Amino acid sequence: MKINTARIMAPLAVVMAAALTGCGGGNDGDAAPAAAATPEPAPAPAPAPAPASAASGTLTISAASPASENGTIDMAASGVLVNNTALTTTSPAGIDYCDITYAATSTSGSRYEIKVYFRRSDQVVLNASLFKTDFSWGLGESDLSKGISGGVSVNLGARAITFNSKALTGFSGEKGTVSGTVTFPAHATVPACGA
């Protein structure tokens, strides 16, 4: 039987060339192409920068007593906090409402908490209050069963609250008029509080 050495040597030459290429020997010009590397995963896209505030618009306090509380609150400024919470009253029992709460600083230098409650079924405003975070001054009106007497309205589609020159009073002779329109964030799970 005659052995064909050319058939045996050809595969052996390929194996030897591959071994030499892997060891750094042989002629680099004749090296077999390297196996394709596993592609690196694409880098994750950078997260979008968070907005300075989830609210916009301004509220103006005028005709305040004392006058040092007059000023403008910019809801798009840095440091503004806003929250949209769905709640149910206990007294009177069982009224589903939305609690929109802001914490923001006025041009007067005072930091305020502003709260607006509105009934989920018809967006009637049940409470509108604005008070300094140290509780040294504050204004408000509240009627959880019937709603307050005008001057504050909610546009649910625009997620906006409008104070239409709403005169508010406090417990110790404080007073002021609040004007302007501000927006609020959507509620994550309750469309009736703004989707």
C-alpha positions in Angstrom: 0.0 0.0 0.0 1.4 3.3 -1.0 1.0 6.2 1.5 0.3 9.7 0.1 2.5 11.9 2.2 1.2 15.1 0.6 -2.2 14.3 2.1 -0.8 13.8 5.6 1.6 16.8 5.5 -0.9 19.4 4.3 -3.1 19.3 7.5 0.0 19.0 9.6 1.4 22.1 8.0 -1.7 24.0 8.8 -1.6 22.9 12.5 2.1 23.8 12.8 1.5 27.3 11.2 -1.3 27.9 13.7 0.8 26.8 16.6 3.7 29.0 15.5 1.5 32.0 15.0 0.0 31.5 18.5 3.5 31.4 20.0 4.8 34.4 18.2 6.9 32.4 15.8 6.6 32.2 12.0 6.0 34.9 9.5 3.4 37.4 10.7 2.5 38.2 7.1 1.3 34.7 6.6 -0.5 34.3 9.9 -4.0 33.1 9.8 -6.5 35.8 10.7 -7.3 35.9 14.4 -10.7 34.7 15.4 -13.3 37.5 15.7 -13.4 38.8 19.3 -16.7 38.7 21.1 -18.1 42.2 20.6 -18.2 44.4 23.7 -21.7 45.3 24.8 -22.6 48.9 23.8 -22.3 51.3 26.7 -25.6 52.1 28.5 -27.0 55.4 27.4 -26.3 58.2 29.9 -29.4 58.9 31.9 -31.2 62.1 31.1 -30.5 64.8 33.6 -33.2 65.1 36.2 -35.2 68.3 35.9 -34.5 70.9 38.6 -38.2 70.6 39.6 -41.2 68.5 38.5 -43.2 71.7 38.7 -43.3 75.0 36.8 -45.0 78.4 37.0 -45.0 81.1 39.6 -47.1 82.1 42.6 -47.1 85.7 43.8 -48.0 86.7 47.3 -49.3 90.2 47.6 -51.2 92.4 50.1 -49.6 90.3 52.8 -49.6 91.1 56.5 -46.8 91.6 57.4 -45.7 93.1 54.0 -42.3 91.3 54.3 -44.0 88.1 53.1 -44.9 89.6 49.7 -42.9 88.0 47.0 -42.8 85.5 44.1 -42.2 81.8 44.2 -40.7 80.2 41.1 -41.7 76.5 41.0 -39.0 75.7 38.4 -36.2 77.0 40.6 -33.6 74.6 42.1 -34.5 73.4 45.5 -38.2 73.1 44.8 -39.8 69.9 46.0 -43.2 68.7 44.9 -45.2 65.6 45.7 -48.5 64.2 44.4 -50.2 61.9 46.9 -53.6 60.1 46.6 -55.4 60.0 49.9 -58.8 59.4 51.5 -60.3 61.5 54.2 -61.3 60.0 57.5 -63.5 62.9 58.6 -65.7 63.4 56.7 -65.3 59.7 55.9 -64.3 58.3 52.6 -63.6 61.3 50.3 -60.9 60.4 47.8 -58.6 63.3 47.2 -55.2 64.3 45.8 -52.7 66.2 48.0 -50.3 68.3 46.0 -47.5 69.6 48.2 -44.7 72.0 47.3 -41.7 73.2 49.3 -40.2 76.3 47.7 -38.5 79.6 48.5 -39.9 83.0 47.8 -38.1 86.1 46.6 -39.0 87.4 50.1 -36.4 84.9 51.5 -39.0 82.8 53.2 -39.3 79.0 52.5 -42.9 77.9 52.2 -44.9 74.7 52.1 -47.9 75.0 49.8 -50.6 72.4 49.9 -53.7 72.0 47.6 -56.1 69.2 48.2 -58.7 68.5 45.4 -61.5 65.9 45.2 -60.7 63.2 42.7 -64.2 62.9 41.3 -64.6 66.6 40.2 -61.4 68.4 41.0 -63.1 70.7 43.6 -60.4 72.3 45.8 -60.9 71.2 49.4 -57.9 72.9 50.9 -55.4 75.6 49.9 -52.7 76.6 52.3 -49.4 78.3 52.3 -47.2 78.5 55.4 -43.6 79.1 56.3 -41.7 75.9 57.0 -40.9 77.2 60.5 -44.7 77.7 61.1 -44.2 81.3 62.1 -46.6 82.6 59.4 -49.3 81.0 57.3 -52.5 81.3 55.3 -55.2 78.9 54.3 -58.8 78.0 53.7 -60.2 74.5 54.1 -63.6 72.7 53.7 -63.1 69.0 53.2 -66.7 68.2 52.6 -68.0 71.0 50.3 -64.8 72.6 49.0 -63.5 76.1 49.5 -65.2 79.2 48.2 -63.6 79.8 44.8 -60.4 81.5 43.7 -58.4 78.2 43.3 -59.0 75.8 40.5 -57.5 72.6 39.1 -57.0 71.7 35.4 -56.4 68.0 35.6 -55.4 67.6 31.9 -52.7 70.2 32.2 -51.9 69.2 35.8 -52.1 72.8 36.8 -53.4 74.7 39.8 -54.5 78.3 39.4 -54.8 80.8 42.2 -57.0 83.6 40.9 -56.1 86.5 43.3 -57.2 84.2 46.1 -57.4 86.0 49.5 -56.4 83.8 52.3 -56.1 84.4 56.1 -54.2 82.8 59.0 -55.0 82.1 62.6 -53.2 85.1 64.1 -54.2 87.9 61.8 -52.0 86.9 58.8 -53.4 87.6 55.4 -52.3 87.6 51.8 -53.5 87.3 48.2 -52.1 84.5 46.1 -52.0 84.6 42.3 -50.6 82.5 39.6 -50.6 79.1 37.9 -48.3 76.2 38.9 -48.0 72.7 37.5 -47.6 69.4 39.4 -46.2 65.9 38.5 -48.4 63.0 37.4 -49.4 60.5 40.0 -47.8 57.1 39.2 -50.9 54.9 39.8 -54.0 57.2 40.2 -55.1 58.9 37.0 -57.7 60.9 38.8 -54.7 62.7 40.5 -53.2 63.6 37.0 -51.9 61.1 34.6 
